[in-house]
Amino acid sequence: MDMPIPRMRLLKEAAAEIKQLDPETAVTPYYIRQLAIEGKVKSVMAGRKRLINLDDLLNYLSFSQETQPGEIHGIRKIV
C-alpha cells in the first residue's frame, strides 16, 4: 500500500514557499502559526518547532472564503 508522504515544512519555510509562488503575498509566518494553532491547517509539534502540512496550507489558502465550512456567525437558537 503506497501512502503519499505529506510535505511538512517549518513555519518560515512554509511562508518562504508561498512567497516563492506569489512574491506579492501578505501571508506571514505568524498568520500560518495562528492557522495551525486554531486547527484550520494540519500541523505537528516536533520538539519546540511546529511542522506545517504544506499541501493542507495551500489548499486552505486556495479555497479560503469569508466563512469556512462549519463556521457559524450570528446568534443561534438553542434547542
Buried (B, 14 or more C-beta within 10 A) or exposed (E): EEEEEBBBBBBEBBBEBBEEEEEEEEBBBEBBBEBBEEEBBBBEEEEEEBBBBBBBBBEBBEEEEEEEEEEEEEEEEEE
